[in-house]
């Protein structure tokens, strides 16, 4: 629709005005979206439109803004914690193992997946599920990995020492853990 208007517009001033209004409208939509998948899809659409007419080229800035916002949201600790839980559940099911339904009861009790990961560490670090996931090269699906990389501030100093020792002995690069925190 914007592309058709730009093609039909003979005046460069009118084209600039159309693109400017479109950018303002796109920015409002981006500011109201908080779902990373929707933001990335919207960014792809904006980018595609920006490629269809030379006057619409500046819309790429809005596509980049939407992409950066999606990445920022995806990297927030609670989103990473949720992804670790659900990817772990998928991996367990795929390999014929049962996952504990108590995870969802814990989520209801502690009201965030980040708190569930921290709570799991208080029950024990390096248990049999950790060992199995480590042996399957899926260390990134463990609560130990999540807390060490995204929620160090929620663990006690003793837990952090234990985590650092466990993860460094598991072949995890310690400098990567500290940088991610």
C-alpha positions in Angstrom: 0.0 0.0 0.0 2.8 2.5 0.9 4.7 1.4 -2.2 1.7 2.1 -4.4 1.3 5.6 -2.9 5.0 6.3 -3.4 4.8 5.2 -7.0 1.7 7.3 -7.7 3.2 10.3 -6.0 5.1 12.6 -8.4 6.5 15.0 -5.8 9.5 14.0 -3.7 8.1 16.2 -0.9 4.9 14.1 -0.9 7.0 10.9 -0.9 9.1 12.2 2.1 5.9 13.1 3.9 4.4 9.6 3.3 7.5 7.9 4.5 7.8 10.1 7.5 4.2 9.4 8.6 4.8 5.7 8.0 7.9 5.8 10.2 6.0 7.5 13.0 3.2 4.9 12.7 5.7 2.0 12.6 7.5 3.4 15.7 4.2 3.5 17.6 3.4 -0.1 16.7 6.9 -1.2 17.7 6.7 0.6 21.1 3.4 -1.2 21.8 4.7 -4.7 20.9 6.4 -6.8 23.6 6.4 -10.2 21.9 9.8 -10.9 20.3 8.3 -13.1 17.6 5.8 -10.4 16.6 8.5 -7.8 16.6 10.8 -9.8 14.4 7.9 -10.5 12.0 7.0 -6.8 11.9 10.7 -5.9 11.3 10.8 -8.3 8.4 7.7 -6.7 6.9 9.0 -3.2 7.3 12.4 -4.2 5.8 10.6 -5.8 2.8 8.6 -2.6 2.2 11.8 -0.5 2.5 13.3 -2.5 -0.4 10.4 -1.9 -2.7 10.9 1.8 -3.4 14.0 4.0 -3.0 12.0 6.7 -1.1 11.1 4.1 1.6 14.7 3.2 2.3 14.7 5.0 5.7 12.1 2.5 7.0 15.1 0.2 7.5 15.8 2.2 10.7 12.5 1.2 12.1 13.1 -2.5 11.1 16.4 -2.3 12.9 14.8 -0.8 16.0 12.2 -3.5 16.1 14.9 -6.2 15.7 17.0 -4.7 18.5 13.9 -4.5 20.8 13.1 -8.1 20.1 16.7 -9.2 20.9 16.6 -7.1 24.1 13.4 -8.8 25.2 14.6 -12.3 24.3 17.8 -11.7 26.4 16.0 -10.7 29.6 16.6 -13.3 32.3 13.0 -14.3 32.8 12.6 -14.9 29.0 15.8 -17.0 29.0 14.7 -18.9 32.1 11.4 -19.7 30.4 13.1 -20.8 27.2 15.5 -23.1 29.2 12.6 -24.8 30.9 10.5 -25.4 27.8 13.5 -26.4 25.7 14.5 -28.8 28.5 11.0 -30.3 28.6 11.1 -30.8 24.8 14.5 -32.5 25.1 13.3 -34.7 27.9 10.2 -35.8 25.9 12.2 -36.3 22.7 14.5 -38.7 24.6 11.7 -40.6 26.3 12.4 -39.2 29.8 9.8 -37.8 32.1 10.1 -34.3 33.4 8.8 -33.3 36.8 5.3 -31.7 36.7 6.3 -30.1 39.9 8.1 -27.5 37.8 4.7 -25.9 37.1 3.6 -26.1 40.7 6.9 -24.4 41.6 6.2 -21.7 38.9 2.8 -21.1 40.4 4.3 -20.8 43.9 7.4 -18.7 43.0 5.7 -16.7 40.2 8.7 -16.7 37.8 10.9 -19.2 36.0 14.0 -17.4 37.2 13.0 -18.1 40.8 12.2 -21.7 40.0 15.8 -22.2 38.6 17.2 -20.6 41.8 15.0 -22.8 44.0 16.1 -25.9 42.1 19.7 -25.0 43.0 18.9 -24.9 46.7 17.7 -28.5 46.4 21.1 -29.5 45.0 23.7 -28.6 42.4 24.9 -31.2 39.8 22.2 -33.8 40.2 21.4 -36.7 37.9 19.5 -34.6 35.4 22.4 -32.1 35.2 24.8 -35.1 34.6 22.5 -36.5 31.9 22.1 -33.1 30.2 25.9 -32.5 30.4 26.6 -35.9 28.9 24.1 -35.1 26.1 25.9 -31.8 25.4 22.9 -29.9 26.5 24.5 -28.0 29.4 22.5 -24.9 28.4 19.3 -26.6 29.4 20.3 -26.8 33.1 19.4 -24.6 36.0 23.0 -24.5 36.9 23.9 -22.9 33.6 21.1 -20.5 33.7 21.9 -19.2 37.1 25.6 -19.0 36.4 25.0 -17.0 33.2 21.9 -14.9 33.8 21.0 -14.8 37.5 24.3 -14.8 39.5 22.9 -12.0 41.7 20.2 -14.4 43.0 22.6 -17.1 44.2 24.5 -17.2 47.4 28.4 -16.9 47.3 28.6 -20.6 48.3 26.3 -21.6 45.5 28.3 -19.5 43.0 31.6 -21.1 44.1 30.0 -24.5 43.7 28.5 -23.6 40.3 31.7 -22.2 39.0 33.6 -25.3 40.0 30.9 -27.6 38.5 30.6 -25.8 35.2 34.4 -25.3 34.8 34.9 -29.1 35.3 32.1 -29.8 32.8 34.0 -28.2 30.0 32.2 -24.9 30.1 34.3 -21.8 29.5 34.4 -19.8 32.7 35.1 -16.5 31.0 32.0 -17.0 28.9 30.0 -17.5 32.0 31.2 -14.4 33.6 30.7 -12.3 30.5 27.1 -13.5 30.1 26.2 -12.5 33.6 
